């Protein structure tokens, strides 16, 4: 089925992004099931419902991807510990699962930001299908029922850009619970068990060990079956592959059209040729095994193919794929920005002249690029109304990196910056290995703690003083064997 094939490709992409180069004993598979929503077994299967919200899932690709993203989010949570908390405290599973959903739908887009719109669409459709039931439940005199429906109303019916909004309740105790639920939005996965214990202690009337009987009634929370297990070894590998920081920063992106054209200067072209020359690999003449003349020594040795042909002379040029991103924040104004653009131009031309591919963008508090991430941004006067004659960004954030990592899984990422900015809260180690930084010491010089910042998300970095050092810097951040 086409849907299953597409979801399988997406699942494999995400796992490969997190575990690139890591041997693993489990590979998850997508399987259609008769359940009402997505789930995982204790091994490596992801079950997707054949129908969702009363419609065939094959006709809801956006929601299918949203459910898949939701499932991946649960893999990032310590589910075994959480289940022990439920058993020890009697914390109601339905209520606890809403808290987990709040946390995971914020957490998962930190490393897979392309899922953001799918999760929003999923919340919207669930809210449209269940709003009347949620509103009815919010009026219940039973605290557990009122709390459950009020939480779901905050998940699916208020501000859909977020995984939860507390809203207002006429019940003072329910309102207190809704306010406490907001803590799960920014909660780290490792802190979930303790936070759930805290909630169980504060609201003992939410601790009810009786099973909620759903027989014959509509499923009010279509995402509550995902807590059926995790994928064992795969989850452990994912947890080991993620470097978790307390850095709070995440950021968005925007697209714009390019305006005007800037021709590279003569010294930029010269620097480009130097960079290009460093990648050219001399090959001496010789011979290769093949159908040609008889090689008597090979015959004596008993080689199965005792023939060879002359090897061609010349140079072998690497096929390079790079996303080049330049710092557009105010700390880069003046000479730093001028040299940054010139360096970006030189690098872009060198890669393109050797048959490689360059994607380009600039950043401040968010990422700015064309729809196709065109490297022409470094040869333009403006993008989306933003002048590129100097750096004008108001702040600096590297929180956009997960978007680039996920959008271009086969590219190396090179950042031109002074290192003065906030870093992503989650960094897959595989992504860090293909990320490099050229730290600029121009004008006022690089900012304090620049090296400590870039070390969190980049495996390689090098300082440069001017354009003439770019060729040497390039050979450090992307050595020949890594291209």
Rosetta blueprint (number, residue, H / E / L):
1 X L
2 X H
3 X H
4 X H
5 X H
6 X H
7 X H
8 X H
9 X H
10 X H
11 X H
12 X H
13 X H
14 X H
15 X H
16 X H
17 X H
18 X H
19 X H
20 X L
21 X L
22 X L
23 X L
24 X L
25 X L
26 X L
27 X L
28 X L
29 X E
30 X E
31 X E
32 X E
33 X E
34 X L
35 X L
36 X L
37 X L
38 X L
39 X E
40 X E
41 X L
42 X L
43 X L
44 X L
45 X E
46 X E
47 X E
48 X E
49 X E
50 X L
51 X E
52 X E
53 X L
54 X L
55 X E
56 X E
57 X H
58 X H
59 X H
60 X L
61 X H
62 X H
63 X H
64 X H
65 X H
66 X H
67 X H
68 X H
69 X H
70 X H
71 X H
72 X H
73 X H
74 X H
75 X H
76 X L
77 X L
78 X L
79 X H
80 X H
81 X H
82 X H
83 X H
84 X H
85 X H
86 X H
87 X H
88 X H
89 X H
90 X L
91 X E
92 X L
93 X H
94 X H
95 X H
96 X H
97 X H
98 X H
99 X H
100 X H
101 X H
102 X H
103 X H
104 X H
105 X H
106 X H
107 X H
108 X H
109 X H
110 X H
111 X H
112 X L
113 X H
114 X H
115 X H
116 X H
117 X H
118 X H
119 X H
120 X H
121 X H
122 X H
123 X H
124 X H
125 X H
126 X H
127 X H
128 X H
129 X H
130 X H
131 X H
132 X H
133 X H
134 X H
135 X H
136 X H
137 X H
138 X L
139 X L
140 X L
141 X L
142 X L
143 X H
144 X H
145 X H
146 X H
147 X H
148 X H
149 X H
150 X H
151 X H
152 X H
153 X H
154 X H
155 X H
156 X H
157 X L
158 X L
159 X L
160 X L
161 X L
162 X L
163 X L
164 X L
165 X L
166 X L
167 X L
168 X L
169 X L
170 X L
171 X L
172 X H
173 X H
174 X H
175 X H
176 X H
177 X H
178 X H
179 X H
180 X H
181 X H
182 X H
183 X H
184 X H
185 X L
186 X L
187 X L
188 X L
189 X H
190 X H
191 X H
192 X H
193 X H
194 X H
195 X H
196 X H
197 X H
198 X H
199 X H
200 X H
201 X H
202 X H
203 X L
204 X H
205 X H
206 X H
207 X E
208 X L
209 X L
210 X L
211 X L
212 X L
213 X L
214 X L
215 X L
216 X L
217 X L
218 X L
219 X L
220 X L
221 X L
222 X L
223 X L
224 X L
225 X L
226 X L
227 X L
228 X L
229 X L
230 X L
231 X L
232 X L
233 X H
234 X H
235 X H
236 X H
237 X H
238 X H
239 X H
240 X H
241 X H
242 X E
243 X E
244 X E
245 X L
246 X L
247 X L
248 X L
249 X E
250 X L
251 X L
252 X L
253 X E
254 X E
255 X E
256 X L
257 X L
258 X E
259 X E
260 X L
261 X L
262 X L
263 X L
264 X L
265 X L
266 X H
267 X H
268 X H
269 X H
270 X H
271 X H
272 X H
273 X H
274 X H
275 X H
276 X H
277 X H
278 X H
279 X H
280 X L
281 X E
282 X E
283 X E
284 X L
285 X L
286 X E
287 X E
288 X E
289 X E
290 X E
291 X E
292 X E
293 X E
294 X E
295 X L
296 X H
297 X H
298 X H
299 X H
300 X H
301 X H
302 X L
303 X L
304 X L
305 X L
306 X L
307 X E
308 X E
309 X E
310 X E
311 X E
312 X L
313 X L
314 X E
315 X E
316 X E
317 X L
318 X L
319 X L
320 X L
321 X E
322 X E
323 X E
324 X E
325 X E
326 X E
327 X E
328 X L
329 X E
330 X H
331 X H
332 X H
333 X L
334 X L
335 X H
336 X H
337 X H
338 X H
339 X H
340 X H
341 X H
342 X H
343 X H
344 X H
345 X H
346 X H
347 X H
348 X H
349 X H
350 X H
351 X H
352 X H
353 X H
354 X L
355 X L
356 X L
357 X E
358 X E
359 X E
360 X E
361 X E
362 X E
363 X E
364 X L
365 X L
366 X L
367 X E
368 X E
369 X E
370 X L
371 X L
372 X L
373 X L
374 X E
375 X H
376 X H
377 X H
378 X H
379 X H
380 X L
381 X L
382 X E
383 X E
384 X L
385 X L
386 X E
387 X E
388 X L
389 X L
390 X L
391 X L
392 X L
393 X E
394 X L
395 X L
396 X L
397 X E
398 X L
399 X L
400 X L
401 X H
402 X H
403 X H
404 X H
405 X H
406 X H
407 X H
408 X L
409 X L
410 X L
411 X L
412 X E
413 X E
414 X E
415 X E
416 X E
417 X E
418 X L
419 X L
420 X L
421 X L
422 X E
423 X L
424 X E
425 X L
426 X E
427 X E
428 X E
429 X H
430 X H
431 X H
432 X H
433 X H
434 X L
435 X E
436 X E
437 X E
438 X E
439 X E
440 X E
441 X L
442 X L
443 X L
444 X L
445 X L
446 X L
447 X L
448 X L
449 X L
450 X H
451 X H
452 X H
453 X H
454 X H
455 X H
456 X L
457 X L
458 X L
459 X L
460 X E
461 X E
462 X E
463 X E
464 X E
465 X L
466 X L
467 X H
468 X H
469 X H
470 X H
471 X H
472 X H
473 X H
474 X H
475 X H
476 X H
477 X H
478 X L
479 X L
480 X H
481 X H
482 X H
483 X L
